[in-house]
Amino acid sequence: MAENCSHDCSSCGENCSSRKSQNLKKAPHKLSKIRKVIAVVSGKGGVGKSMTCAMLASASNKKGYTTAIMDADITGPSIPRMFGLKDRAMGGEGGILPVETESGIQVMSMNVLLDREDDPVVWRGSLISGTVLQFWTDVIWHDVDIMFIDMPPGTGDVPLTIFQSLPLDGIVIVTTPQDLVGMIVGKAVKMANMMNIPILGIVENMSYITCPDCGKKISIFGESHVESVALEHGIANIVKVPVDGELTRAADEGKIEEFGHNYYSEFFDRIAAQAGVAKK
């Protein structure tokens, strides 16, 4: 591929020597302070990636870390709705100020910039990627211990831009229990390896439901393959999250922070330790 290289790494998936010699990382806003950045990714849509991002951020916040969420899913932002955010982002002196949730999580999302949350964003990929970068360079993030990035699904323009341009400390891969899980996780793993990004763990959402009468775990979407897939790729941290109607209801009502049982709490502790997050 080298003979056809245009030297525009943003349009290329190759991990060539030319790319390795370039420093493509973007500096955050001069007034921002962000210690650790973790991206939440998936090889396909509909696996509960945004829910995972929201719950990991809630777990982080409850453990005393100053937490932020960058919603990089520009055309399908759902983070503001989960947290019940109604305020619009405002411009301050020299930059854009993120919106804060009731518990103090800093959030920047396309839906806090639009006049109406149901207005569609009908943009081409280059404009979307540029907007995501502005969330990093133009937003003033205040003394953040951990930033979670809610990525769009797949391995397209925005994930490539973020992997190249932001100083990621690791990624969390989200999937569901089905025969395609190996392929779905494999795509994300290979992209992370190409970019030399550590893989912190795998979340299997919709893993089971618990019978309200006998407490038996029922695998309604098929038997889990997450352990074997994690072993295949050398990933130590996994968590299986059930289908929980109360959690879904809390997200729909914008009360995700009020949900009592955080299935991701212990998993957060493990990935935070692996990412080098200082203990509180």
C-alpha positions in Angstrom: 0.0 0.0 0.0 3.0 2.3 0.5 3.3 3.1 -3.2 -0.2 4.5 -3.2 0.2 6.5 0.0 -1.3 10.0 -0.2 0.3 10.9 3.2 -3.2 11.6 4.5 -3.4 9.2 7.4 -7.0 10.3 8.2 -8.2 8.5 5.1 -6.2 5.3 5.6 -6.5 2.2 7.8 -2.9 1.1 7.2 -0.5 1.0 10.2 2.6 1.9 8.1 5.9 3.4 9.0 4.8 6.8 7.7 2.0 6.9 10.2 4.2 5.8 13.1 6.5 8.7 12.5 3.7 11.3 12.7 2.3 12.8 15.8 -1.3 13.2 15.1 -2.5 13.8 18.7 -4.5 17.0 19.2 -4.0 19.1 22.3 -7.2 19.8 24.4 -8.4 23.3 25.0 -5.7 25.3 26.9 -8.0 25.7 29.9 -8.9 22.0 30.0 -7.4 19.4 32.3 -8.1 15.8 31.5 -6.1 13.0 33.2 -7.5 9.8 31.6 -9.6 9.1 28.5 -11.5 5.8 27.9 -13.5 5.1 24.8 -16.5 2.9 24.8 -16.8 1.1 21.4 -18.7 -1.6 19.6 -18.4 -3.4 16.3 -22.1 -2.9 15.6 -25.0 -0.9 16.8 -27.8 -1.8 19.2 -25.6 -3.5 21.8 -26.2 -0.9 24.6 -22.9 1.0 24.1 -24.4 4.4 25.3 -26.0 2.7 28.3 -22.6 1.2 29.2 -20.9 4.6 28.8 -23.5 6.3 31.0 -23.3 3.6 33.7 -19.5 3.6 33.8 -19.5 7.4 34.1 -22.0 7.1 36.9 -19.9 4.5 38.7 -16.8 6.7 38.3 -18.7 9.8 39.6 -20.1 8.0 42.7 -16.6 6.8 43.6 -15.4 10.4 43.8 -13.8 10.9 40.4 -14.5 14.1 38.5 -16.1 12.6 35.4 -16.9 13.7 31.9 -18.7 12.2 28.9 -17.9 13.2 25.3 -20.8 12.0 23.2 -19.0 11.3 19.8 -22.1 9.6 18.3 -23.0 12.8 16.5 -25.9 11.5 14.4 -27.4 9.4 17.1 -26.7 11.1 20.5 -28.5 9.6 23.4 -26.4 10.5 26.5 -28.3 13.8 27.2 -31.7 12.0 27.3 -30.4 9.3 29.7 -29.3 12.0 32.1 -32.3 14.2 31.7 -30.3 17.2 30.4 -32.4 20.1 29.2 -29.9 22.9 29.2 -28.0 24.0 26.1 -24.2 24.3 26.0 -23.1 27.9 26.4 -20.0 29.7 25.1 -17.7 31.1 27.7 -14.5 33.2 27.5 -12.4 31.4 25.0 -14.4 28.2 24.7 -17.5 26.1 25.0 -18.7 25.0 28.4 -20.1 21.5 28.9 -23.5 20.9 30.4 -23.5 19.2 33.9 -25.8 16.5 35.1 -27.4 16.7 38.5 -24.5 14.8 40.1 -21.9 16.9 38.3 -20.8 14.8 35.3 -19.7 17.1 32.5 -21.3 16.3 29.2 -20.8 17.5 25.6 -23.1 16.1 23.0 -24.6 17.3 19.7 -28.0 17.2 21.4 -27.0 20.0 23.8 -26.1 22.2 20.9 -29.3 21.7 18.8 -32.4 23.7 19.3 -34.5 20.6 19.4 -33.2 17.1 20.4 -35.1 15.4 17.6 -33.6 17.6 14.9 -31.6 15.3 12.6 -27.9 15.8 11.8 -27.6 15.2 8.1 -23.8 15.7 7.6 -21.1 14.0 5.7 -18.3 12.1 7.5 -15.6 14.8 7.4 -17.9 17.4 9.0 -18.9 14.9 11.7 -15.3 14.0 12.5 -14.4 17.7 12.6 -17.1 18.3 15.1 -15.9 15.5 17.4 -12.4 17.0 17.3 -13.9 20.4 18.4 -15.5 18.7 21.4 -11.9 18.0 22.4 -10.1 21.2 21.3 -12.8 23.8 21.9 -14.6 22.6 25.0 -13.3 23.7 28.4 -13.3 20.5 30.5 -12.8 21.3 34.1 -10.2 19.2 36.0 -11.5 15.9 34.8 -10.1 12.7 36.3 -11.7 10.3 33.8 -13.4 11.1 30.5 -15.5 8.5 28.8 -16.1 8.8 25.0 -19.4 7.3 23.7 -18.3 6.2 20.2 -20.5 5.6 17.2 -20.7 1.9 16.2 -18.3 0.4 13.8 -14.8 1.3 12.6 -15.5 4.3 10.3 -14.4 8.0 10.2 -15.2 9.0 13.7 -13.5 6.0 15.5 -10.5 6.4 13.3 -10.3 10.1 14.0 -10.6 9.6 17.7 -8.1 6.7 17.8 -5.6 8.9 15.8 -6.1 12.3 17.4 -7.0 11.8 21.1 -4.6 10.4 23.8 -6.7 7.3 24.7 -5.7 5.4 27.7 -7.8 2.4 26.6 -11.1 1.2 25.2 -14.0 -0.9 26.5 -15.7 -3.1 23.9 -19.4 -3.7 24.2 -21.2 -6.7 22.7 -24.2 -9.1 23.2 -24.5 -12.9 23.5 -24.8 -14.2 20.0 -22.8 -16.3 17.5 -21.6 -13.1 15.8 -19.8 -11.9 19.0 -16.4 -13.2 17.9 -16.5 -11.2 14.6 -17.9 -8.1 16.3 -15.3 -8.0 19.0 -12.6 -9.0 16.6 -13.1 -6.0 14.4 -12.8 -3.6 17.4 -9.8 -5.5 18.7 -8.0 -5.4 15.4 -8.6 -1.7 15.0 -7.3 -1.0 18.6 -4.2 -3.1 17.9 -3.5 -1.2 14.7 -3.6 2.0 16.6 -1.7 0.6 19.7 -4.6 1.4 22.0 -5.0 -0.9 25.1 -8.1 -2.9 25.4 -9.3 -2.6 29.0 -12.3 -5.0 29.0 -15.4 -6.4 27.4 -19.0 -5.8 28.4 -21.7 -8.3 27.4 -25.0 -6.6 27.6 -28.4 -8.4 27.5 -26.5 -11.4 28.8 -29.5 -12.9 30.6 -32.7 -12.1 32.5 -33.4 -13.2 36.1 -36.6 -15.1 36.7 -38.6 -13.0 39.3 -40.0 -16.2 40.9 -37.1 -18.6 41.2 -34.1 -16.4 40.5 -32.8 -18.6 37.7 -30.7 -16.8 35.0 -32.2 -17.3 31.5 -30.1 -16.7 28.4 -32.8 -15.3 26.1 -30.5 -14.2 23.4 -28.4 -17.4 23.3 -25.5 -18.8 25.4 -22.7 -16.4 26.2 -19.4 -16.7 24.3 -17.7 -13.7 26.0 -15.3 -15.8 28.1 -13.9 -17.7 25.1 -13.7 -14.5 23.0 -11.9 -12.6 25.8 -9.5 -15.5 26.2 -8.8 -15.6 22.5 -7.8 -11.9 22.5 -6.1 -11.9 25.9 -8.6 -9.6 27.6 -8.8 -10.2 31.3 -11.8 -8.0 32.4 -15.3 -9.0 31.4 -18.7 -8.3 32.9 -22.1 -9.8 32.0 -25.0 -7.4 32.4 -28.7 -8.6 32.4 -31.7 -7.2 30.7 -33.2 -5.1 33.4 -36.5 -3.2 32.8 -35.9 -0.9 35.7 -32.6 0.2 34.2 -34.2 0.8 30.8 -37.0 2.8 32.4 -34.5 5.0 34.3 -32.6 5.7 31.1 -35.8 6.5 29.2 -36.9 8.9 32.0 -33.6 10.7 32.2 -32.9 9.3 35.7 -29.9 7.0 35.0 -28.0 8.6 37.9 -30.7 7.5 40.3 -30.6 3.9 39.3 -29.7 2.0 42.5 -27.8 -1.1 41.2 -24.8 -0.4 39.0 -23.9 -3.6 37.3 -20.7 -2.1 36.0 -19.3 -0.8 39.3 -16.8 -3.6 40.0 -15.9 -3.7 36.3 -15.1 0.0 36.5 -12.7 -0.6 39.3 -10.8 -3.2 37.3 -10.6 -1.1 34.1 -9.7 2.0 36.0 -6.8 0.2 37.7 -5.6 -1.1 34.3 -5.8 2.4 32.8 -3.6 3.8 35.6 -6.3 5.8 37.3 -5.2 7.0 40.7 -7.3 5.6 43.6 -9.5 7.9 45.5 
